[in-house]
């Protein structure tokens, strides 16, 4: 793999720092690997029907990240970052998104600190991950796996709001942090997997995604 990174950092007198970073990684002579097209987090992935062989001749990962950091002003500090990235396999003459490809990501954080107390609010967003759709044979009506459609679709976007309140106790040897944390306060689902149920009715099949 060849990996190149270009980074530029600048500190401004107004009280914030900016960093812009671009990277590109190119992979050659990749060994074949096996993945599950619909549900990659099952307990025994090797036993599932959607296990497929991914044989790419090369791959590429590239992206740009921009980070704005606000230096502490009184009790307040914070940051804002945006990342555009893509990760693809070269299969035949086509670029296919890798299963962890994530095009857009935004993170916003605000921290308030006073004495032994610290409160942090973080909002994280990312665009949907790649997924595959189970096809149906038009002749027999039977479900079938079509590798040409692998990772051609996307799950929905995801946004998470997290909060944390920390109280620090100074001890004779070190310090003790006691905190309360609320993750994903808006209860948004982070879709990662699809399960299919097949119901046979006479000579036809109905395929339902769960």
PEVEN-V456859 format. One line per field, one symbol per residue. phi: phi as a letter, one per 40 degrees, with the letter a starting at -180 (. if undefined). psi: psi as a letter, one per 30 degrees, with the letter a starting at -180 (. if undefined). A space follows every 50 residues. Layout:
BEGIN
phi=???
psi=???
END
This chain:
BEGIN
phi=.bbbbbbbbabbcchbbbbbbbaabbbbfcccbbbccbbcbccbcccccc cbcbbccaaabaabbbbbbccdbgcbaaaabbbbaabbbcbgbbcbcccb cacbabbbbbbbbafcbbbbbbbbbaccccabbccbccccgccacbccbc fcbbcccbbbbbbabbbbbcbcbgabbbbbbbbfccfccbcbabbbbbbc bfbbbbbbcb
psi=kkkkkkkkkkkkffglkkkkkklkkkklhkkllklkeejfgleiffflfg klkjikfllkkllkkkkkkjlkjbfklalkkkkklkjlkjjbgkkkklfg kjekkkkkkkkkkjbfkkkkkkkkkllkllllkklkkfefgkklkjffgk hflklllkkkkkkkkkkkkklejalkkklkkjkhfghkkikflkkkkkkk jcglkkkkk.
END
